[in-house]
């Protein structure tokens, strides 16, 4: 396993809170994921080719409370960074890997 870390920005600002997943091209290897906090993440995965998905949610602007104290959330990272991701990374056998993902709210990819 290799330590993989890096940064994630959204529209030029560090992504405050989210999740990142590395899905291997080799389906016999389990995907790996981690938390994004203050624009940084760190996880461990095997060397290989990966498809990257990044998610983050926030309270809906005009959402009603579901139950007292709970608010509906919306996924605000565009689908081309998660469900229909165009992000990829190659993890090598180096002992440490650093990746940067600069996401935009528009329709273009990284």
Buried (B, 14 or more C-beta within 10 A) or exposed (E): EBBBBBBBBBEEEEBEEBBBBBBBEEEEBEEBBBEBBEBBBBBEBBBBEBBBBBBBBEEEEEEEEEEEEEEEEEEEBBEBBBEEBEBEBEBEEEEEBEBEBEBBEEEEEB
